[in-house]
Amino acid sequence: MAGWVATRRFLLASSLLAASPALAELPETIERVRPSVVAIGTYQQTRSPQFVMRGTGFVVGDGRQVATSAHVIQQALDEAAGERLAIATTRSTSSGVQQRPARVLTVDRAHDLALLRVEGQALPPLTLHESEPVREGQSVAFTGFPIGGALGLSPVTHRGIISAITPIVLPGANARQLNARVVQQIRSGSFDIYQLDATAYPGNSGGPLYETSRGEVIGIINMVFVKESKESVLSKPSGISFAIPVRFLRELMAQEAKP
């Protein structure tokens, strides 16, 4: 009997040790991903605050390219007043937030994607997923800057699963939901996006959605389903968010690389 108890305790201890790498998997992945996640915004020397955040982005390619959502940068710049596009990185906690000028390389409005070029030393790029297909039920995480400057420029990570892979064009309940963007998408054809069970907030748009083990990017956070009004996304979040598959970003980068 004593031998059986000892054996059982050994098997239990072994199973806990075997599970510990899985428990530590996401923290280690976040540690690798965080230096590549940046805030997208505008910089103007004469205003306060000088940097105003618009969304999230992440470093790709040669370390000087940043991917984000097209709607993050669609607002016009007040260039006459010295406003310019910029990124902010919190890679070095000792030196605080670092800002860098940026410019738009190319935009894919059909899939709400944009690619920027930033000045300065190369940053660590994230790896874009391109091996096995993404599956419903797969564990994912995304890192970004929810609610923008209200919480400070400190990256925040949320975890969830791919709850559905579904077309982006869904039938509306009434004609009021048919805006110009939806009509354009209907005419050009729908495409599949990832529906998540994790809650994204304003400021998360453009951030990387990645698988939890290796940190490979599988999508770009795009929007959150709002049940009542835009304001209610903070007080009454639906818990349903969406991401654009990363294959569209790879296609955009390939087009930009062509001579």
Disulfide bonds with the S-S distance in Angstrom:
none
